[in-house]
Amino acid sequence: MTEYRAHFDAEIAFINGGSLRAESFRLDLPSAELGEREIGELLVRHLGLALVDAVELSNLQIVEELHRGSRGVIDATDVLAEASATRPAGGELVDLSHEIAAGLVTYPGIPAPTITPHLTREASREHDAAGTEFEIDIITMAGNTGTYLDSPFHRYADGGDLASLPLETLVDIPAEVFRLTDAAGRGIPAEVFFDRDLAGTAVLLHTGWSRWFGRPGYAHGSPFLTEAGAQHLADAGVAIVGIDALNIDDTESSGTRPAHSILLAAGIHVVEHLTSLERVPVRGARFTAVPPRVAGFGTFPVRAFARLPEG
């Protein structure tokens, strides 16, 4: 079988500052049909780089040449998926959800929840035996309250609603956490994800923005996933994308919402307003975020949590 290698110069920029330059670099390729973007992704994997912001190649040539053993040429997705399926359940649970209370402002312009009694404990004593009492309350709130999950129906009229979501796509999903707290810009690019195989995982974007939750500053300057980043995750076949910020999209731009559109069209769940992601390791944890089974509804609060690996 004919083998191919790429010859090129490269400049790699990192999302938290700094850069790396390579001249006359050579890299094994699985095929001669790869484009510059795919070769850039292989380069990131080969070098084991994290938090990449951009990869620029120049003087690119693809030649017939025997492989030298570059990392990232063989697709290990199936091997990783099998390993994830047999991994022990783990230990400590970490709550990644914000507390919901009356008056909580999650997103500007969306009404805060109200909680009122339907049956007070005092009133219940008239109906039950002595010493027995209950309270039944009514909560009125928008689906976009606290930490919540978006189903495809949130974006698309013919998309799956909350009642249609299989539990297998919501429970105990292998988590891949990306540390972006020192990113120089707001937009999270595709290149950040090049160093990992992400099929079937919950990609959790740890921006640190949750520190502003419930305060006016939370609504302005929030990090977001770029259109290219969303497309990369959709192409990778992830199960869930979560972020500890105001929105998966840039709410201060044109309002086109490309990340929502791409991810939900692909059947990928979106979880917004996470918190405490600093307590979850980069790899090895399991993520769960289950909304109630509500028909004809697209978004609802979840009790999102991670199960940490043992040890």
C-alpha positions in Angstrom: 0.0 0.0 0.0 1.3 3.5 -0.9 2.1 5.7 2.0 2.2 9.5 2.1 3.8 12.2 4.1 3.2 16.0 4.2 6.0 18.5 4.1 5.3 22.0 5.3 6.1 25.0 7.4 3.7 25.7 10.3 2.7 28.4 12.7 0.5 27.5 15.7 -1.1 30.0 18.0 -2.6 29.2 21.4 -5.8 30.4 22.8 -4.1 31.6 26.1 -1.3 33.3 24.3 2.0 32.3 22.7 2.8 30.5 19.5 4.9 27.7 18.0 6.7 27.8 14.6 8.0 24.8 12.6 10.0 24.8 9.4 10.3 21.9 6.9 8.2 19.7 9.1 7.2 16.2 7.9 4.1 14.3 9.0 2.7 10.9 8.2 -0.7 11.0 6.4 -3.4 8.3 6.2 -4.3 9.5 2.7 -3.1 11.8 0.0 -6.6 13.3 -0.2 -6.4 15.3 3.1 -6.7 19.1 3.0 -4.8 21.7 4.9 -7.3 21.8 7.8 -7.1 18.0 8.3 -3.4 18.0 8.2 -3.4 20.8 10.7 -5.5 18.6 13.0 -3.1 15.7 12.6 -0.2 18.0 13.4 -1.8 19.1 16.7 -2.5 15.5 17.7 1.1 14.4 16.7 2.6 17.1 18.9 0.2 16.5 21.7 -0.8 20.2 21.9 -3.7 21.6 23.9 -5.7 24.9 23.7 -4.7 25.6 20.1 -6.3 28.7 18.7 -5.2 28.5 15.1 -3.0 26.5 12.8 -1.5 28.0 9.6 0.4 25.8 7.1 2.5 27.1 4.2 4.7 25.5 1.5 2.6 22.4 1.8 3.5 19.4 -0.3 2.2 15.8 -0.1 4.6 13.2 -1.3 4.8 9.4 -1.5 7.0 8.5 1.4 7.2 5.7 3.9 5.6 6.5 7.3 7.8 7.2 10.3 5.3 6.5 13.0 3.5 9.9 13.5 0.9 10.0 16.2 -2.6 10.7 15.2 -2.6 8.9 11.8 -4.6 5.9 12.9 -8.1 6.7 14.0 -8.5 5.5 17.6 -12.1 6.5 18.0 -13.4 2.9 18.2 -10.8 1.9 20.7 -11.5 4.9 22.9 -15.2 4.3 22.8 -14.8 0.7 23.8 -12.5 1.7 26.7 -15.1 4.3 27.8 -17.9 1.7 27.8 -15.9 -0.6 30.2 -14.5 2.1 32.5 -15.6 1.8 36.1 -18.4 4.1 37.2 -16.2 6.1 39.5 -16.7 7.8 42.8 -17.5 11.3 44.1 -20.4 13.2 42.5 -19.9 16.9 41.7 -23.0 19.1 41.3 -22.6 21.3 38.2 -25.9 23.1 38.5 -26.9 26.5 39.8 -29.6 26.6 42.5 -33.0 27.8 41.4 -34.9 30.1 43.7 -37.7 32.6 43.4 -36.5 35.8 41.7 -33.5 34.2 40.1 -32.4 36.0 36.9 -30.7 33.6 34.6 -30.9 35.4 31.3 -31.8 39.1 30.8 -35.3 39.5 29.6 -36.5 36.0 30.6 -38.8 36.2 33.6 -37.6 35.0 37.0 -39.3 32.0 38.6 -42.0 32.5 41.2 -42.9 30.0 43.9 -46.3 30.1 45.6 -48.2 27.6 47.9 -51.0 25.6 46.5 -51.6 23.8 49.8 -50.0 25.0 53.0 -49.1 22.8 55.9 -51.6 24.6 58.0 -54.4 24.0 55.5 -53.5 20.4 55.0 -54.2 19.7 58.7 -57.9 20.1 57.9 -57.8 17.0 55.7 -55.3 14.7 57.3 -55.0 12.9 60.6 -53.6 14.6 63.6 -49.8 15.1 63.3 -49.9 14.6 59.5 -49.3 17.6 57.2 -48.1 18.3 53.7 -47.1 21.3 51.5 -47.7 21.5 47.8 -46.2 24.4 45.9 -46.5 25.9 42.5 -43.5 27.1 40.6 -43.9 29.2 37.5 -40.7 29.6 35.4 -39.4 29.7 31.9 -37.6 26.6 30.5 -34.4 28.7 30.3 -33.9 28.9 34.0 -30.8 28.0 36.0 -28.7 25.2 34.4 -30.8 23.9 31.5 -30.7 21.6 28.5 -31.7 22.5 25.0 -33.3 19.7 22.9 -33.6 20.0 19.1 -37.2 21.2 19.5 -35.9 24.4 21.1 -34.5 25.4 17.7 -36.5 23.4 15.2 -40.2 23.0 15.0 -39.8 19.4 13.8 -37.0 18.5 16.1 -37.1 16.1 19.0 -38.7 17.5 22.2 -37.7 16.7 25.8 -39.9 13.7 26.0 -38.1 12.1 23.0 -34.6 12.2 24.3 -33.1 8.7 25.0 -31.6 8.4 28.5 -28.5 6.8 26.9 -27.7 10.2 25.5 -28.1 12.0 28.8 -26.7 9.8 31.5 -23.1 8.7 32.4 -21.5 10.2 29.2 -17.7 10.3 29.1 -16.7 13.9 29.8 -13.9 15.8 28.1 -13.3 19.2 29.8 -11.5 22.0 28.0 -9.8 24.6 30.3 -10.4 28.0 28.7 -10.3 30.3 31.7 -7.2 32.2 30.4 -8.3 32.4 26.8 -7.3 35.7 25.2 -10.6 36.0 23.2 -14.3 35.3 23.7 -14.8 32.9 20.7 -13.8 29.2 21.2 -12.4 28.0 17.8 -12.4 24.5 16.3 -8.6 24.2 16.8 -9.0 23.9 20.5 -10.5 20.5 20.0 -7.9 19.1 17.6 -5.9 17.2 20.2 -8.7 14.8 21.3 -11.0 12.1 19.9 -14.4 13.3 21.0 -17.0 10.8 19.5 -19.7 10.0 21.9 -18.5 12.4 24.6 -19.8 15.3 26.6 -17.6 18.3 25.7 -17.6 20.7 28.7 -16.3 24.2 28.1 -14.8 25.5 31.3 -14.5 29.3 30.8 -14.8 30.3 34.4 -17.7 32.7 33.5 -20.0 31.1 36.0 -18.4 33.3 38.7 -20.6 36.1 37.4 -23.9 34.1 37.5 -26.7 36.1 39.0 -24.9 39.4 38.7 -25.2 42.0 35.9 -21.8 41.3 34.5 -22.8 37.8 33.5 -24.8 39.1 30.5 -21.9 41.0 28.9 -18.7 39.7 27.3 -19.5 36.1 27.8 -17.4 33.4 26.0 -19.1 31.3 23.3 -18.5 28.5 20.8 -17.7 29.7 17.3 -19.5 28.4 14.2 -16.4 26.5 13.2 -16.0 25.0 16.7 -19.6 23.8 16.6 -19.2 22.3 13.2 -16.1 20.5 14.3 -17.9 19.0 17.3 -20.8 18.0 15.2 -18.5 16.3 12.7 -16.7 14.5 15.6 -20.0 13.0 16.7 -20.1 14.3 20.3 -23.2 13.6 22.4 -23.4 16.8 24.5 -21.8 20.2 24.6 -22.0 22.2 27.8 -20.7 25.6 28.8 -20.4 27.5 32.1 -21.4 30.8 30.4 -24.5 32.8 29.3 -25.0 31.0 26.0 -23.3 28.6 23.6 -23.6 31.3 21.0 -22.5 34.9 20.8 -25.5 36.9 22.0 -23.8 40.2 21.2 -23.6 39.6 17.5 -26.1 39.2 14.7 -28.4 36.8 16.4 -27.9 34.0 13.9 -27.1 31.5 16.6 -24.9 29.1 14.5 -23.8 26.9 17.4 -27.3 26.1 18.4 -28.3 25.6 14.8 -25.5 23.2 14.0 -25.5 21.2 17.3 -29.2 20.8 17.6 -29.6 19.9 14.0 -27.2 17.1 14.6 -29.1 15.9 17.6 -26.4 17.0 20.0 -27.8 18.3 23.4 -26.7 21.7 24.6 -26.4 22.5 28.3 -25.9 26.1 29.3 -25.1 27.8 32.6 -23.0 25.0 34.1 -20.9 25.8 37.2 -18.0 24.2 39.3 -16.3 22.7 36.2 -13.0 23.4 37.9 -13.7 20.4 40.1 -14.0 18.0 37.1 -10.8 16.5 35.7 -9.9 17.1 32.0 -10.6 13.4 31.3 -12.1 10.4 33.1 -15.3 11.8 34.6 -18.8 10.9 33.6 -21.5 13.6 32.9 -25.2 13.4 33.5 -27.9 16.0 32.7 -31.5 14.8 32.6 -34.6 17.1 32.1 -38.1 15.9 32.9 -40.0 14.1 30.1 -42.2 17.0 28.9 -43.9 16.6 25.5 -43.9 19.6 23.2 -41.2 21.4 25.2 -37.7 22.2 24.1 -35.7 23.5 27.1 -35.8 22.7 30.8 -33.6 22.9 33.9 -31.5 19.9 34.7 -29.6 18.7 37.7 -26.3 18.4 35.9 -23.5 16.5 37.7 -20.2 14.7 37.1 -19.1 11.4 38.6 -15.4 11.6 39.2 -13.1 8.7 38.5 -12.0 6.7 41.5 -8.7 7.5 43.0 
